[in-house]
Amino acid sequence: MLLENAGTDKTFYFILLENSSTDKTFYFMLLENASTNKPFYFILLENASTHKTFYFMLLENTSTYKTFYFMLLENASTNKPFYFMLLESASTDKTFYFMLLENASTNKPFYFILLENASTHKTFYFMLLENASTNKPFYLTLLVNNNGCPEVC
């Protein structure tokens, strides 16, 4: 389907397709960002192994007019979803990663972030994990020191 955005008189696309192996449908949409009049993508796909759906979005950063990615994926071992985002650092115009994953042993989520140090332009890792024995969270940060060597805090 080719539809028209009533506010901008511009068109966008909507497609409903069928997965031939599973006889299930998925959606593809090319939509328009109302504030920038630029398009972004939305896809609702099906996980072939579990026959469950996940989401993919390609959005635009309104302040920088650059795109970032958002994905809602499914954890294959638990059949529960997790989030993946590829975002852009506003201060450096470089990207960083954000993931909300699930702890396989407890089926509870934890966070993983790959960020960039704005002053050094080097990356570091941040993880919010769960203590398996206490089921309470703790933080792990992997930083890059001045020599370029990783340090665990």
VOTIDO-690185 format. One record per atom (N, C-alpha, C, O): residue in three letters; atom name; x, z, y. Coordinates in nm, 3 decimals. Atoms other than C-alpha are relative to their C-alpha. Layout:
N
ALA, CA, X, Z, Y
...
% end
This chain:
153
MET, N, 0.084, 0.000, -0.118
MET, CA, 0.000, 0.000, 0.000
MET, C, 0.089, 0.000, 0.124
MET, O, 0.190, 0.070, 0.130
LEU, N, -0.067, 0.002, -0.130
LEU, CA, 0.116, -0.079, 0.350
LEU, C, -0.101, 0.053, 0.101
LEU, O, -0.201, -0.012, 0.129
LEU, N, 0.093, -0.067, -0.090
LEU, CA, -0.050, 0.158, 0.594
LEU, C, 0.055, 0.000, 0.141
LEU, O, 0.175, -0.021, 0.161
GLU, N, -0.042, -0.004, -0.139
GLU, CA, -0.039, 0.186, 0.970
GLU, C, -0.013, 0.141, 0.055
GLU, O, -0.115, 0.206, 0.036
ASN, N, 0.003, -0.130, -0.065
ASN, CA, 0.050, 0.504, 1.160
ASN, C, -0.082, -0.014, 0.128
ASN, O, -0.045, -0.087, 0.220
ALA, N, 0.093, 0.017, -0.112
ALA, CA, -0.236, 0.545, 1.405
ALA, C, 0.062, 0.042, 0.133
ALA, O, 0.028, -0.015, 0.237
GLY, N, -0.059, -0.049, -0.124
GLY, CA, -0.025, 0.734, 1.659
GLY, C, 0.105, -0.092, 0.057
GLY, O, 0.124, -0.097, 0.179
THR, N, -0.111, 0.085, -0.047
THR, CA, 0.259, 0.483, 1.677
THR, C, -0.025, -0.148, -0.021
THR, O, 0.053, -0.231, 0.025
ASP, N, 0.029, 0.140, 0.034
ASP, CA, 0.095, 0.162, 1.554
ASP, C, 0.110, -0.063, -0.083
ASP, O, 0.127, -0.185, -0.083
LYS, N, -0.101, 0.052, 0.091
LYS, CA, 0.383, 0.132, 1.308
LYS, C, -0.044, 0.026, -0.142
LYS, O, -0.125, 0.114, -0.170
THR, N, 0.044, -0.008, 0.139
THR, CA, 0.349, 0.087, 0.938
THR, C, 0.093, 0.088, -0.082
THR, O, 0.209, 0.109, -0.046
PHE, N, -0.082, -0.066, 0.100
PHE, CA, 0.471, 0.290, 0.646
PHE, C, -0.051, -0.041, -0.138
PHE, O, -0.160, -0.096, -0.152
TYR, N, 0.030, 0.046, 0.135
TYR, CA, 0.471, 0.231, 0.273
TYR, C, -0.038, 0.117, -0.090
TYR, O, 0.018, 0.226, -0.079
PHE, N, 0.035, -0.095, 0.104
PHE, CA, 0.303, 0.419, -0.009
PHE, C, -0.012, -0.077, -0.131
PHE, O, -0.084, -0.178, -0.138
ILE, N, 0.003, 0.068, 0.129
ILE, CA, 0.357, 0.321, -0.371
ILE, C, -0.028, 0.103, -0.108
ILE, O, 0.036, 0.208, -0.112
LEU, N, 0.030, -0.082, 0.117
LEU, CA, 0.205, 0.478, -0.682
LEU, C, 0.038, -0.083, -0.122
LEU, O, -0.029, -0.182, -0.153
LEU, N, -0.051, 0.076, 0.114
LEU, CA, 0.401, 0.359, -0.986
LEU, C, -0.023, 0.079, -0.128
LEU, O, -0.046, 0.200, -0.125
GLU, N, 0.017, -0.065, 0.129
GLU, CA, 0.370, 0.432, -1.355
GLU, C, 0.132, -0.006, -0.076
GLU, O, 0.197, -0.111, -0.081
ASN, N, -0.119, -0.006, 0.083
ASN, CA, 0.660, 0.546, -1.572
ASN, C, -0.034, -0.059, -0.135
ASN, O, -0.117, -0.004, -0.208
SER, N, 0.040, 0.073, 0.120
SER, CA, 0.648, 0.300, -1.862
SER, C, 0.028, 0.078, -0.128
SER, O, -0.041, 0.058, -0.228
SER, N, -0.032, -0.074, 0.121
SER, CA, 0.809, 0.540, -2.109
SER, C, -0.095, 0.116, -0.025
SER, O, -0.118, 0.155, -0.139
THR, N, 0.087, -0.118, 0.016
THR, CA, 0.572, 0.829, -2.043
THR, C, -0.144, -0.027, 0.038
THR, O, -0.231, 0.058, 0.017
ASP, N, 0.136, 0.033, -0.047
ASP, CA, 0.265, 0.650, -1.902
ASP, C, -0.048, 0.096, 0.107
ASP, O, -0.169, 0.116, 0.123
LYS, N, 0.037, -0.089, -0.110
LYS, CA, 0.274, 0.896, -1.612
LYS, C, 0.044, -0.065, 0.130
LYS, O, 0.135, -0.148, 0.132
THR, N, -0.025, 0.063, -0.128
THR, CA, 0.278, 0.807, -1.247
THR, C, 0.097, 0.081, 0.084
THR, O, 0.114, 0.201, 0.063
PHE, N, -0.078, -0.069, -0.102
PHE, CA, 0.516, 0.890, -0.968
PHE, C, -0.025, -0.069, 0.133
PHE, O, -0.074, -0.182, 0.137
TYR, N, 0.031, 0.046, -0.135
TYR, CA, 0.493, 0.842, -0.593
TYR, C, 0.128, -0.034, 0.075
TYR, O, 0.230, 0.034, 0.060
PHE, N, -0.106, 0.032, -0.094
PHE, CA, 0.721, 0.673, -0.344
PHE, C, -0.064, -0.021, 0.135
PHE, O, -0.159, -0.099, 0.148
MET, N, 0.055, 0.016, -0.134
MET, CA, 0.652, 0.703, 0.025
MET, C, 0.114, -0.022, 0.099
MET, O, 0.213, 0.051, 0.098
LEU, N, -0.090, 0.021, -0.114
LEU, CA, 0.841, 0.563, 0.321
LEU, C, -0.083, 0.032, 0.123
LEU, O, -0.167, -0.047, 0.166
LEU, N, 0.080, -0.049, -0.111
LEU, CA, 0.703, 0.760, 0.613
LEU, C, 0.080, -0.009, 0.128
LEU, O, 0.201, -0.033, 0.126
GLU, N, -0.065, 0.008, -0.129
GLU, CA, 0.780, 0.762, 0.982
GLU, C, 0.005, 0.138, 0.064
GLU, O, -0.095, 0.210, 0.065
ASN, N, -0.015, -0.125, -0.073
ASN, CA, 0.916, 1.062, 1.173
ASN, C, -0.067, -0.017, 0.136
ASN, O, -0.025, -0.100, 0.217
ALA, N, 0.082, 0.020, -0.120
ALA, CA, 0.663, 1.103, 1.453
ALA, C, 0.079, 0.024, 0.129
ALA, O, 0.054, -0.041, 0.230
SER, N, -0.073, -0.032, -0.123
SER, CA, 0.911, 1.252, 1.701
SER, C, 0.108, -0.103, 0.032
SER, O, 0.142, -0.124, 0.148
THR, N, -0.109, 0.096, -0.022
THR, CA, 1.183, 0.991, 1.651
THR, C, -0.040, -0.143, -0.028
THR, O, 0.034, -0.237, 0.002
ASN, N, 0.047, 0.133, 0.040
ASN, CA, 0.979, 0.698, 1.524
ASN, C, 0.095, -0.067, -0.099
ASN, O, 0.102, -0.190, -0.107
LYS, N, -0.087, 0.054, 0.104
LYS, CA, 1.235, 0.660, 1.246
LYS, C, -0.054, 0.042, -0.136
LYS, O, -0.120, 0.145, -0.147
PRO, N, 0.061, -0.029, 0.130
PRO, CA, 1.148, 0.652, 0.878
PRO, C, 0.075, 0.107, -0.078
PRO, O, 0.193, 0.131, -0.055
PHE, N, -0.063, -0.083, 0.101
PHE, CA, 1.216, 0.904, 0.607
PHE, C, -0.068, -0.027, -0.132
PHE, O, -0.176, -0.086, -0.137
TYR, N, 0.047, 0.032, 0.133
TYR, CA, 1.164, 0.889, 0.234
TYR, C, -0.053, 0.126, -0.069
TYR, O, 0.003, 0.234, -0.054
PHE, N, 0.051, -0.105, 0.088
PHE, CA, 0.954, 1.103, 0.003
PHE, C, -0.026, -0.061, -0.136
PHE, O, -0.095, -0.162, -0.148
ILE, N, 0.019, 0.051, 0.135
ILE, CA, 0.965, 1.054, -0.372
ILE, C, -0.040, 0.116, -0.090
ILE, O, 0.025, 0.221, -0.089
LEU, N, 0.042, -0.095, 0.103
LEU, CA, 0.778, 1.246, -0.641
LEU, C, 0.027, -0.068, -0.134
LEU, O, -0.044, -0.161, -0.173
LEU, N, -0.042, 0.063, 0.125
LEU, CA, 0.949, 1.161, -0.970
LEU, C, -0.028, 0.093, -0.117
LEU, O, -0.062, 0.210, -0.100
GLU, N, 0.024, -0.078, 0.121
GLU, CA, 0.911, 1.277, -1.326
GLU, C, 0.130, 0.016, -0.077
GLU, O, 0.206, -0.080, -0.093
ASN, N, -0.115, -0.026, 0.084
ASN, CA, 1.182, 1.442, -1.535
ASN, C, -0.029, -0.056, -0.138
ASN, O, -0.122, -0.011, -0.206
ALA, N, 0.029, 0.072, 0.124
ALA, CA, 1.204, 1.215, -1.840
ALA, C, 0.005, 0.092, -0.123
ALA, O, -0.070, 0.072, -0.218
SER, N, -0.014, -0.086, 0.118
SER, CA, 1.313, 1.492, -2.079
SER, C, -0.110, 0.104, -0.010
SER, O, -0.150, 0.142, -0.121
THR, N, 0.100, -0.107, 0.002
THR, CA, 1.053, 1.750, -1.977
THR, C, -0.138, -0.048, 0.043
THR, O, -0.237, 0.025, 0.029
HIS, N, 0.126, 0.057, -0.050
HIS, CA, 0.782, 1.522, -1.832
HIS, C, -0.060, 0.082, 0.114
HIS, O, -0.181, 0.084, 0.134
LYS, N, 0.043, -0.072, -0.119
LYS, CA, 0.768, 1.744, -1.526
LYS, C, 0.056, -0.070, 0.122
LYS, O, 0.154, -0.144, 0.114
THR, N, -0.035, 0.073, -0.121
THR, CA, 0.798, 1.625, -1.171
THR, C, 0.102, 0.075, 0.084
THR, O, 0.115, 0.197, 0.074
PHE, N, -0.084, -0.059, -0.102
PHE, CA, 1.056, 1.685, -0.902
PHE, C, -0.014, -0.082, 0.127
PHE, O, -0.062, -0.195, 0.124
TYR, N, 0.017, 0.060, -0.131
TYR, CA, 1.067, 1.600, -0.534
TYR, C, 0.135, -0.040, 0.058
TYR, O, 0.234, 0.030, 0.040
PHE, N, -0.117, 0.042, -0.074
PHE, CA, 1.321, 1.406, -0.331
PHE, C, -0.045, -0.041, 0.139
PHE, O, -0.140, -0.119, 0.153
MET, N, 0.034, 0.039, -0.136
MET, CA, 1.308, 1.376, 0.045
MET, C, 0.128, -0.034, 0.075
MET, O, 0.227, 0.039, 0.066
LEU, N, -0.109, 0.037, -0.091
LEU, CA, 1.542, 1.198, 0.283
LEU, C, -0.057, 0.014, 0.141
LEU, O, -0.138, -0.068, 0.184
LEU, N, 0.055, -0.032, -0.131
LEU, CA, 1.473, 1.346, 0.626
LEU, C, 0.104, -0.025, 0.107
LEU, O, 0.222, -0.047, 0.078
GLU, N, -0.089, 0.023, -0.112
GLU, CA, 1.623, 1.302, 0.968
GLU, C, 0.015, 0.127, 0.083
GLU, O, -0.083, 0.194, 0.113
ASN, N, -0.027, -0.112, -0.089
ASN, CA, 1.790, 1.574, 1.177
ASN, C, -0.039, -0.043, 0.141
ASN, O, 0.022, -0.134, 0.198
THR, N, 0.056, 0.045, -0.128
THR, CA, 1.594, 1.550, 1.503
THR, C, 0.098, 0.017, 0.115
THR, O, 0.090, -0.057, 0.213
SER, N, -0.093, -0.021, -0.110
SER, CA, 1.878, 1.684, 1.719
SER, C, 0.116, -0.100, -0.002
SER, O, 0.168, -0.139, 0.102
THR, N, -0.115, 0.091, 0.012
THR, CA, 2.148, 1.450, 1.585
THR, C, -0.041, -0.139, -0.045
THR, O, 0.040, -0.232, -0.043
TYR, N, 0.051, 0.127, 0.051
TYR, CA, 1.930, 1.168, 1.448
TYR, C, 0.076, -0.047, -0.124
TYR, O, 0.079, -0.166, -0.154
LYS, N, -0.063, 0.033, 0.128
LYS, CA, 2.129, 1.183, 1.124
LYS, C, -0.087, 0.056, -0.111
LYS, O, -0.165, 0.149, -0.091
THR, N, 0.088, -0.037, 0.109
THR, CA, 1.970, 1.218, 0.786
THR, C, 0.059, 0.112, -0.085
THR, O, 0.180, 0.133, -0.087
PHE, N, -0.043, -0.094, 0.102
PHE, CA, 1.984, 1.495, 0.531
PHE, C, -0.093, -0.013, -0.120
PHE, O, -0.200, -0.071, -0.111
TYR, N, 0.073, 0.016, 0.126
TYR, CA, 1.863, 1.523, 0.175
TYR, C, -0.060, 0.133, -0.042
TYR, O, 0.000, 0.239, -0.024
PHE, N, 0.064, -0.116, 0.062
PHE, CA, 1.621, 1.765, 0.015
PHE, C, -0.048, -0.040, -0.138
PHE, O, -0.117, -0.141, -0.153
MET, N, 0.046, 0.028, 0.135
MET, CA, 1.562, 1.775, -0.357
MET, C, -0.052, 0.128, -0.063
MET, O, 0.011, 0.233, -0.053
LEU, N, 0.053, -0.108, 0.083
LEU, CA, 1.343, 2.001, -0.567
LEU, C, 0.012, -0.048, -0.144
LEU, O, -0.065, -0.132, -0.190
LEU, N, -0.030, 0.044, 0.136
LEU, CA, 1.482, 1.965, -0.919
LEU, C, -0.044, 0.106, -0.098
LEU, O, -0.080, 0.218, -0.061
GLU, N, 0.042, -0.092, 0.104
GLU, CA, 1.399, 2.127, -1.247
GLU, C, 0.120, 0.042, -0.083
GLU, O, 0.203, -0.041, -0.121
ASN, N, -0.106, -0.053, 0.086
ASN, CA, 1.634, 2.352, -1.443
ASN, C, -0.032, -0.039, -0.143
ASN, O, -0.134, 0.003, -0.198
ALA, N, 0.029, 0.055, 0.132
ALA, CA, 1.660, 2.177, -1.780
ALA, C, -0.012, 0.108, -0.107
ALA, O, -0.089, 0.093, -0.203
SER, N, 0.002, -0.104, 0.104
SER, CA, 1.722, 2.497, -1.976
SER, C, -0.123, 0.089, 0.009
SER, O, -0.169, 0.143, -0.092
THR, N, 0.113, -0.092, -0.018
THR, CA, 1.433, 2.695, -1.828
THR, C, -0.128, -0.071, 0.041
THR, O, -0.235, -0.010, 0.044
ASN, N, 0.115, 0.077, -0.048
ASN, CA, 1.200, 2.417, -1.706
ASN, C, -0.059, 0.057, 0.128
ASN, O, -0.177, 0.040, 0.157
LYS, N, 0.043, -0.052, -0.129
LYS, CA, 1.184, 2.594, -1.371
LYS, C, 0.073, -0.075, 0.109
LYS, O, 0.184, -0.124, 0.087
PRO, N, -0.063, 0.082, -0.104
PRO, CA, 1.262, 2.426, -1.040
PRO, C, 0.111, 0.073, 0.073
PRO, O, 0.116, 0.196, 0.076
PHE, N, -0.098, -0.052, -0.095
PHE, CA, 1.561, 2.473, -0.814
PHE, C, 0.012, -0.098, 0.114
PHE, O, -0.032, -0.213, 0.104
TYR, N, -0.007, 0.079, -0.121
TYR, CA, 1.639, 2.340, -0.472
TYR, C, 0.142, -0.046, 0.026
TYR, O, 0.237, 0.028, 0.003
PHE, N, -0.129, 0.051, -0.046
PHE, CA, 1.923, 2.120, -0.351
PHE, C, -0.021, -0.062, 0.137
PHE, O, -0.110, -0.144, 0.155
MET, N, 0.009, 0.057, -0.133
MET, CA, 1.975, 2.040, 0.013
MET, C, 0.138, -0.042, 0.046
MET, O, 0.234, 0.034, 0.033
LEU, N, -0.122, 0.047, -0.065
LEU, CA, 2.245, 1.832, 0.177
LEU, C, -0.031, -0.007, 0.148
LEU, O, -0.102, -0.097, 0.193
LEU, N, 0.032, -0.013, -0.141
LEU, CA, 2.234, 1.932, 0.542
LEU, C, 0.120, -0.038, 0.084
LEU, O, 0.232, -0.052, 0.034
GLU, N, -0.107, 0.034, -0.092
GLU, CA, 2.438, 1.843, 0.845
GLU, C, 0.030, 0.118, 0.091
GLU, O, -0.061, 0.180, 0.146
SER, N, -0.041, -0.108, -0.089
SER, CA, 2.637, 2.099, 1.041
SER, C, -0.013, -0.049, 0.143
SER, O, 0.051, -0.147, 0.182
ALA, N, 0.026, 0.044, -0.136
ALA, CA, 2.515, 2.074, 1.399
ALA, C, 0.126, 0.008, 0.087
ALA, O, 0.143, -0.072, 0.180
SER, N, -0.118, -0.018, -0.085
SER, CA, 2.846, 2.196, 1.541
SER, C, 0.110, -0.100, -0.031
SER, O, 0.187, -0.136, 0.057
THR, N, -0.110, 0.088, 0.040
THR, CA, 3.074, 1.963, 1.345
THR, C, -0.047, -0.139, -0.040
THR, O, 0.036, -0.228, -0.062
ASP, N, 0.056, 0.128, 0.047
ASP, CA, 2.842, 1.676, 1.249
ASP, C, 0.046, -0.033, -0.141
ASP, O, 0.044, -0.149, -0.182
LYS, N, -0.036, 0.020, 0.140
LYS, CA, 2.966, 1.725, 0.893
LYS, C, -0.103, 0.069, -0.087
LYS, O, -0.176, 0.158, -0.041
THR, N, 0.106, -0.050, 0.087
THR, CA, 2.751, 1.803, 0.596
THR, C, 0.044, 0.124, -0.076
THR, O, 0.164, 0.148, -0.095
PHE, N, -0.025, -0.109, 0.094
PHE, CA, 2.723, 2.113, 0.384
PHE, C, -0.113, 0.002, -0.102
PHE, O, -0.217, -0.061, -0.083
TYR, N, 0.093, -0.001, 0.112
TYR, CA, 2.540, 2.187, 0.063
TYR, C, -0.067, 0.136, -0.011
TYR, O, -0.005, 0.240, 0.011
PHE, N, 0.074, -0.122, 0.030
PHE, CA, 2.273, 2.441, -0.012
PHE, C, -0.072, -0.020, -0.133
PHE, O, -0.143, -0.119, -0.151
MET, N, 0.070, 0.008, 0.127
MET, CA, 2.149, 2.506, -0.362
MET, C, -0.061, 0.134, -0.033
MET, O, 0.003, 0.238, -0.019
LEU, N, 0.067, -0.118, 0.054
LEU, CA, 1.897, 2.756, -0.492
LEU, C, -0.013, -0.024, -0.149
LEU, O, -0.096, -0.103, -0.194
LEU, N, -0.005, 0.019, 0.145
LEU, CA, 1.972, 2.781, -0.862
LEU, C, -0.060, 0.121, -0.070
LEU, O, -0.088, 0.223, -0.008
GLU, N, 0.059, -0.108, 0.078
GLU, CA, 1.835, 2.995, -1.138
GLU, C, 0.104, 0.057, -0.094
GLU, O, 0.178, -0.017, -0.159
ASN, N, -0.089, -0.068, 0.093
ASN, CA, 2.033, 3.254, -1.332
ASN, C, -0.056, -0.018, -0.141
ASN, O, -0.166, 0.029, -0.172
ALA, N, 0.050, 0.036, 0.133
ALA, CA, 2.004, 3.131, -1.691
ALA, C, -0.031, 0.122, -0.085
ALA, O, -0.122, 0.118, -0.168
SER, N, 0.021, -0.118, 0.085
SER, CA, 2.027, 3.479, -1.842
SER, C, -0.119, 0.083, 0.044
SER, O, -0.185, 0.147, -0.039
THR, N, 0.108, -0.085, -0.050
THR, CA, 1.771, 3.646, -1.617
THR, C, -0.120, -0.079, 0.049
THR, O, -0.225, -0.023, 0.078
ASN, N, 0.107, 0.087, -0.053
ASN, CA, 1.561, 3.347, -1.505
ASN, C, -0.036, 0.036, 0.143
ASN, O, -0.148, 0.011, 0.188
LYS, N, 0.020, -0.030, -0.141
LYS, CA, 1.601, 3.472, -1.148
LYS, C, 0.091, -0.089, 0.082
LYS, O, 0.196, -0.131, 0.035
PRO, N, -0.080, 0.096, -0.079
PRO, CA, 1.733, 3.257, -0.865
PRO, C, 0.123, 0.064, 0.062
PRO, O, 0.129, 0.185, 0.082
PHE, N, -0.112, -0.039, -0.083
PHE, CA, 2.066, 3.276, -0.691
PHE, C, 0.033, -0.115, 0.093
PHE, O, -0.014, -0.227, 0.073
TYR, N, -0.029, 0.098, -0.104
TYR, CA, 2.206, 3.091, -0.394
TYR, C, 0.145, -0.046, -0.006
TYR, O, 0.235, 0.033, -0.035
PHE, N, -0.135, 0.056, -0.013
PHE, CA, 2.505, 2.862, -0.361
PHE, C, 0.005, -0.081, 0.127
PHE, O, -0.080, -0.168, 0.149
ILE, N, -0.013, 0.073, -0.126
ILE, CA, 2.620, 2.735, -0.025
ILE, C, 0.145, -0.044, 0.017
ILE, O, 0.237, 0.037, 0.003
LEU, N, -0.132, 0.053, -0.034
LEU, CA, 2.916, 2.513, 0.055
LEU, C, -0.003, -0.032, 0.148
LEU, O, -0.067, -0.129, 0.190
LEU, N, 0.003, 0.012, -0.146
LEU, CA, 2.979, 2.549, 0.429
LEU, C, 0.137, -0.042, 0.052
LEU, O, 0.236, -0.039, -0.021
GLU, N, -0.125, 0.035, -0.065
GLU, CA, 3.243, 2.433, 0.669
GLU, C, 0.031, 0.101, 0.109
GLU, O, -0.057, 0.138, 0.187
ASN, N, -0.044, -0.090, -0.105
ASN, CA, 3.443, 2.670, 0.888
ASN, C, 0.013, -0.081, 0.129
ASN, O, 0.094, -0.173, 0.137
ALA, N, 0.007, 0.081, -0.123
ALA, CA, 3.368, 2.543, 1.240
ALA, C, 0.133, -0.003, 0.074
ALA, O, 0.165, -0.103, 0.138
SER, N, -0.125, -0.004, -0.076
SER, CA, 3.704, 2.652, 1.382
SER, C, 0.113, -0.073, -0.071
SER, O, 0.200, -0.131, -0.006
THR, N, -0.110, 0.063, 0.075
THR, CA, 3.927, 2.519, 1.102
THR, C, -0.041, -0.129, -0.066
THR, O, 0.044, -0.204, -0.114
HIS, N, 0.053, 0.119, 0.067
HIS, CA, 3.704, 2.244, 0.965
HIS, C, 0.036, -0.003, -0.148
HIS, O, 0.043, -0.109, -0.210
LYS, N, -0.021, -0.011, 0.143
LYS, CA, 3.785, 2.371, 0.616
LYS, C, -0.124, 0.063, -0.063
LYS, O, -0.198, 0.136, 0.003
THR, N, 0.122, -0.046, 0.066
THR, CA, 3.520, 2.450, 0.363
THR, C, 0.022, 0.136, -0.067
THR, O, 0.134, 0.173, -0.102
PHE, N, -0.002, -0.119, 0.083
PHE, CA, 3.434, 2.776, 0.197
PHE, C, -0.131, 0.006, -0.077
PHE, O, -0.229, -0.059, -0.042
TYR, N, 0.115, -0.012, 0.088
TYR, CA, 3.189, 2.873, -0.071
TYR, C, -0.063, 0.137, 0.016
TYR, O, 0.005, 0.238, 0.032
PHE, N, 0.072, -0.127, -0.003
PHE, CA, 2.923, 3.138, -0.057
PHE, C, -0.101, 0.000, -0.115
PHE, O, -0.177, -0.096, -0.132
MET, N, 0.096, -0.011, 0.109
MET, CA, 2.727, 3.255, -0.358
MET, C, -0.064, 0.137, 0.003
MET, O, 0.004, 0.239, 0.019
LEU, N, 0.075, -0.124, 0.018
LEU, CA, 2.458, 3.518, -0.388
LEU, C, -0.041, 0.004, -0.146
LEU, O, -0.132, -0.067, -0.189
LEU, N, 0.022, -0.008, 0.144
LEU, CA, 2.462, 3.615, -0.754
LEU, C, -0.069, 0.130, -0.034
LEU, O, -0.082, 0.220, 0.049
GLU, N, 0.068, -0.120, 0.046
GLU, CA, 2.282, 3.875, -0.957
GLU, C, 0.088, 0.069, -0.103
GLU, O, 0.142, 0.005, -0.193
ASN, N, -0.072, -0.079, 0.097
ASN, CA, 2.455, 4.155, -1.143
ASN, C, -0.084, 0.010, -0.126
ASN, O, -0.193, 0.068, -0.124
ALA, N, 0.080, 0.009, 0.122
ALA, CA, 2.341, 4.100, -1.501
ALA, C, -0.038, 0.136, -0.056
ALA, O, -0.145, 0.152, -0.116
SER, N, 0.027, -0.132, 0.057
SER, CA, 2.363, 4.468, -1.594
SER, C, -0.100, 0.079, 0.084
SER, O, -0.175, 0.161, 0.030
THR, N, 0.088, -0.078, -0.088
THR, CA, 2.175, 4.602, -1.291
THR, C, -0.115, -0.081, 0.056
THR, O, -0.209, -0.025, 0.112
ASN, N, 0.101, 0.091, -0.057
ASN, CA, 1.965, 4.296, -1.193
ASN, C, -0.008, 0.011, 0.152
ASN, O, -0.111, -0.018, 0.211
LYS, N, -0.006, -0.006, -0.146
LYS, CA, 2.075, 4.356, -0.833
LYS, C, 0.097, -0.106, 0.049
LYS, O, 0.193, -0.140, -0.021
PRO, N, -0.086, 0.110, -0.047
PRO, CA, 2.235, 4.087, -0.618
PRO, C, 0.134, 0.050, 0.053
PRO, O, 0.147, 0.165, 0.096
PHE, N, -0.127, -0.024, -0.068
PHE, CA, 2.594, 4.073, -0.502
PHE, C, 0.048, -0.132, 0.058
PHE, O, -0.002, -0.239, 0.022
TYR, N, -0.047, 0.117, -0.072
TYR, CA, 2.785, 3.832, -0.284
TYR, C, 0.141, -0.037, -0.044
TYR, O, 0.224, 0.051, -0.068
LEU, N, -0.134, 0.049, 0.027
LEU, CA, 3.086, 3.618, -0.366
LEU, C, 0.030, -0.107, 0.102
LEU, O, -0.047, -0.201, 0.119
THR, N, -0.041, 0.100, -0.098
THR, CA, 3.271, 3.425, -0.098
THR, C, 0.138, -0.050, -0.036
THR, O, 0.230, 0.030, -0.055
LEU, N, -0.129, 0.062, 0.024
LEU, CA, 3.554, 3.184, -0.169
LEU, C, 0.042, -0.069, 0.128
LEU, O, -0.016, -0.170, 0.167
LEU, N, -0.046, 0.051, -0.128
LEU, CA, 3.744, 3.122, 0.153
LEU, C, 0.131, -0.076, -0.019
LEU, O, 0.202, -0.056, -0.118
VAL, N, -0.129, 0.069, -0.001
VAL, CA, 4.035, 2.892, 0.228
VAL, C, 0.086, 0.066, 0.106
VAL, O, 0.048, 0.072, 0.223
ASN, N, -0.086, -0.067, -0.096
ASN, CA, 4.326, 3.074, 0.389
ASN, C, 0.082, -0.102, 0.079
ASN, O, 0.067, -0.223, 0.060
ASN, N, -0.078, 0.089, -0.088
ASN, CA, 4.571, 2.932, 0.644
ASN, C, 0.093, -0.093, -0.077
ASN, O, 0.127, -0.200, -0.029
ASN, N, -0.088, 0.082, 0.081
ASN, CA, 4.793, 2.799, 0.365
ASN, C, -0.076, -0.103, -0.083
ASN, O, -0.016, -0.180, -0.157
GLY, N, 0.081, 0.092, 0.079
GLY, CA, 4.503, 2.604, 0.215
GLY, C, -0.030, 0.050, -0.138
GLY, O, -0.085, -0.023, -0.221
CYS, N, 0.024, -0.057, 0.132
CYS, CA, 4.485, 2.837, -0.083
CYS, C, -0.129, 0.081, 0.001
CYS, O, -0.160, 0.148, 0.099
PRO, N, 0.125, -0.077, 0.004
PRO, CA, 4.156, 2.987, -0.194
PRO, C, 0.025, 0.148, -0.017
PRO, O, 0.120, 0.190, -0.082
GLU, N, -0.002, -0.145, 0.015
GLU, CA, 4.094, 3.359, -0.166
GLU, C, -0.142, 0.044, -0.033
GLU, O, -0.237, -0.002, 0.031
VAL, N, 0.132, -0.053, 0.037
VAL, CA, 3.806, 3.542, -0.332
VAL, C, -0.018, 0.134, 0.066
VAL, O, 0.068, 0.222, 0.055
CYS, N, 0.028, -0.126, -0.069
CYS, CA, 3.648, 3.818, -0.126
CYS, C, -0.112, 0.071, -0.073
CYS, O, -0.153, 0.180, -0.032
% end
